[in-house]
Amino acid sequence: MIRVKVVGATGYGGIGIIELLLRHPEAKLVTLIAREDVGKTIAQVYPHLEGFCDLPILAADDPAADAPVDVVFFSTPDRVGMFDARAELEKGRKVIDYSGDFRFTTAEAYADYATRIGKDPVHASPDLLGSNAYGMVELHRDAIRQARVVGNPGCFACSCILGLAPAAKNRLVNPRSVICDCKSGISGAGKKLNAAHHYPQRYEQMNAYKLAGHQHVCEVERELSLQGGEPFTVTFTAQVVPVCRGIMSCLYGDLRRPMTEDEVVALYRDFYRDSPFVRVYGSTAAVGTMHVRGTNFCNLVVSVDQRTDRLRVVSYIDNLVKGQAGSALQVMNVMFGLPETTGLDHPGMYP
């Protein structure tokens, strides 16, 4: 049985991994850590867990918070895991971090990311970089299997990279022509209160944001460049729409040679033939965010605009599952030698 500690247990990412772990046949929740609601049980904060999980929420410095575990999920903002992961590793534990702290394998790559988002570019644990892995199982299974520290992908990055990796690998598109037009539900902003996310401000409101540069662009460009063996530069537009959860990323790239939709769909299906959570459809498929809600699936609708010789891929994920806690659990499964579908292979709810 894999014993689990969750740091940041009361945020959306924390409650997401708790919900998934309660279904996992090989995992046991042991310790929940948070800065707020200390002393309450998790079911007092989230009543839907009553009778399923009644663990107390502990402060990080509570002696009980150091009970023996095998893996620690850091559902925390940037610059938390990089300070606290070392102590967990020294106790023989594995670490899965939700933030950008361990998404990059060199101090230089981290500094580029941190500078773009206005954070301190100096990584607090640079010696841990290089032995860490990027937590996109579909592309990095072998590295994740060997790693003790894994940086979970960003939600937008997950949708874009899965949507474009086959095109990059097969050199289908001009690497400077790629456009990522991405829309997310409001839960992507997290649980922390913000006036811009109050109901009167958000209801019937759609807007683009971070046009000067979104933090997930670094991940998208790096992963596509690795797949394609050439530098990718993307135009990325993040937008928030008035729904609770889900991401729809409309991805475009100019084809290097004329291709039919059937040819591209075949390439995509071959690329993901060993990836149980990626489903590839042709352009007539009637799928949307509702069909991945609550699941770890990524649905890709692939089409070719032959009038413009442009590839178009629409990528659908649940930002809180495949874009966050589901990917993290998939990573845990791989790190511990379990089938990656364990505890995750279930449909969503409809409607």
N, C-alpha and C positions, 0 to 999 in steps of 0.2 A: 504494500500500500504506500503510495506517494504522499508524504505529509507536507502540507502547504501552509505558508504564511502569506497574507495579503497586506501590503502596506499601502495606505490610501483607500481603505476598505469602503468608505462611505460615499465616494464619488461615483459617477456613472461607470467608469472603467472598473472600479473595485466591485461594485454590486454586480456588474456584468460577469466578472470572472467567478464570483461567488455563486451566482445562479447556475452557471455552467458546471462548476465543480460539484455541485449538489447532485447532478445527474451522472457524474463520472464514476464508473465502477471500480477504478483503480486509484482514486485520490481521496484524501481525507483532509478537510479543513481543520487546522489546529489553532491558528492565531490570526486575529484581525487587529490591525493597527490603524489609527487615524488621529488627526489633530482635534477634530470636533466630535462631540457626542461621546466622549470618553466616559466609561462607567455604565452606559446603556448597553443593552443587547442590540445586535444588528436587526433583530425583528422589531424592536421598538422604533428604530429609525425607518425601517422598511417593513411595514406590517404584512406584506404578502409573503414574507418568509416565516411567519409564525408557525411553529410546529415543524419547520424544515431546518432552520438554523437559528439557534438561540445563543450563539457564542457572544461573549462580551467584547466590547470595543476597548482596546487597551491603548495607553500612551506608549510611545516608542521606548521610554526609559523605565517602564514598569518591568520588574524582574520576570514577571510571568510572560512577557513578550518574547523572551529568549528561549522558549520551549523548543526542544529538538524538532527540526523540520528538514525536508530534503530540497525544497525549492521555495524561493521567495519571489512573488510578483510585486514589482514596484509600480503601482498605479498612481504615479506622482508626476508633478511638473518637472521641467528641465532643472538640472543642477541639484537634484536630491539623490538620485541613484548613484551618481558619480562619486558622492561623498560616502554613502552608506553601503554600497555593494561590497566593498573590500572586507568589511567585518563579517558579512554573511559568507563570502567565499572562503575566508580563513577558517570557518567552522565546517567546511566541506559541503556547503549548500550551493545549488545552482541559482542563477538570477535571471529573471526575465523582466526587462524594464520597458515601460510604455513610452517613455519620453525620448527625446533626441540624444540623450547622453551616450548611448551605445549603438546608435544606428550607423556610425562611421568607424572605420578601422584604422584611421590615422589621426594624429592630433591636428594635422593640417586640414584634413577634410572636415573635422569637427569645427575648427576655427572658422572655416568658410561658412558653414551652416550657422554658427552662433552669431557671427558678424551680421549676417543677413537679417536675423531676428532681434538684433540689439542686445544680445547677451554677452557676458564675458567670454572672449574667445579662447581662454586658457582652460583646458580640461583638467579637472582636479585629480584624475587618476589616469594619466596618459599611458602608464605601463600596462594597463588592462586592455588598451586598444591594440588590435592586431590578433589577439586571441579570442576576441568577441566575434559574433556573427550577426548578420542582418536577418531579421526574423520573417522573411518571406519563404515559407517552406517550399513553394512551387519552384523556386529558383535556387535555393541554397540548402537543400536537405542535408547534404554531406557535411557542410560546415556547421550547421546547427547541431547535428548529431554529435560532433566532437567538442562543441563549445560549452563553456561553463557560464558565460554571460551572453545574452542575446538581446539586441535592441529591437523592439517590436516596431513594425512599419507604421507610418502615419496613415490615417484613414484615406485621405485623398490620394496619397502616394500608392496605397494598395490598389485602389480602383484603376489608377492610370497605368501603373506598371504591369498589372495583369492584363490590361486591355491592349498594351502596346508591345510587350516583350516578344511575342511571336513575330510581329512585323519587324522589330529591330533585329532579331536573330536571323531571320531570312532575308534581311536587307531589302525589304519591300518598299520602304519609303525614304524620301530625302530627309536626312537627320536634322536639317534646319527648317523643315516645313511643318513640324508637329505642333498641333494646337490641342490643348486640354481645356475644355469648357466644362466646369464641374459645379454641380449643385448639391448642397447638403442640407439635411434637416437640422433644426435648431439644437438638438441634443449634442451635436458636434461641438458646440461652444462650452460644454461641460456644465457642472452643477452650480458653480459659483455665480452669485447674483450679479446682474449687470443690467442697468437701466435699458439698454438697447434691446434686451431680450424679454422685457416685460410684455405681457399679452397685448396691451394697447399699441405698443411699438412694433410688435412682430406680426400681429394678425393681418393677413392680406398684404404683407410687405415682402418684397423680394429685393435683394441688393447684392451687388458685387463688393468685395472688400480685399484689402491687402494687394491692390493693383501694383504697388511698387515692388512687390516680391513676397511670395508666400513661402513659408518654411519648408513645405514638402517638395518644392521644386528641386532642391538639392538631391533628394532621394530619387526622384523620377529621372533626372538627367544622368545621375551616376549609374543607375541600374540599366537604363536603356543603352548607355555607352558601353557598359560591360557586355551586354548581350550582343550588341551590334559590332563591337570592335572598332568603333569610331565615335567621335564626340557627337552627342545629341544636345541641341539647344531647343527648349520648348517655350511656347507662349502659353502661359497658365493663367486662367481666370477662375477664382473661387467665388462662389455665390451661395447665399443662404436663402432658403425658401421656407414658407410657413407650414412645414410638416414636422413631426416629432423626430423620425429617424429615417435613414436611407441616404444613399449617395447615387446620383446619376452623373456619370462622366461621359461627355460626348467628345470623342477623340478623333482627330483628323491628321492625315499626312498625305503628301503628294506621292503617288506611286512612281517608282523608277521605271517601270515597264507596264504595258497594258496587261491587266489580269481580269479574270471573271470572278464574280462573287463565289462561285462554287470552288474555284481554285484556292482562294484565300481561306474560306471556311475549312477546307480540307487541311491546309497548313496549320491552322489554329487547332483543330481537333487532334492532329498528330502531335503538336507541341505539348498539349495538355492531356495526352492519353493516360499518363500515370498520376494525374492530379484530380482526385475525386471531388474537390470542391469547386472546380471551374467547369461551367457548362457553356458550350458554344452553340449559337443559333444563327440561322440565316436571317435576312432582313425582314422577312414576313412574320417572324415570331411575335406573338402578342404577349410580351413580358415587360415587367416594370419593377419598381422598387417593392411593391407589395409581395412579389413572388420570392424575394430573398429576406423579407423582414423576419427577424428573430433567428436567422440561420447563418451558417458559416460559408454559404455559397456565394460565388461571384458568377453572375450571368452576363455573358458577352454576346451582344448582337452585332454581327459582322456584315458590312455591306460595302459594295464598290459603286461609286458614282462614275459610271463610264463616260458620262458627258464631260466631266472635269478631270478624269483619271486620278481620282482621289479616294483613298481608303477612309472609311468611317466605321468606328467601333463605338458602340454604346455599352458602357460597363455599369452594372448595377450591383451594389453591395449594401448590407446593413452596416452603417458606420460604427455601431456599437458592438457588432459581433465580428464579421470578417474584417472590419476596419479597426478592431480593437481587441476585445476580450476573446473572441473566437480564434483569431490568429494567434494570440498568446497561448491559448490552450493547445492549439495544433502544434505550436513550438514545443510545449512541455511534453506532449506525446512523443515527438521525435527525439527530444533530448533523453527520454527515459526508455527508448526502444519499444514503444507501443505503436500499434497502428495509428496513423495520424487522424483517423476518423473517430477514435474512441471518445465517447461522450459528446460528439458533435454531429453525428450522422442522423439527423432528424429533419423533417420538413418544417416550414414555418406554419403560421396560422392564417386561415383565409375565411372570410375577407378581412 
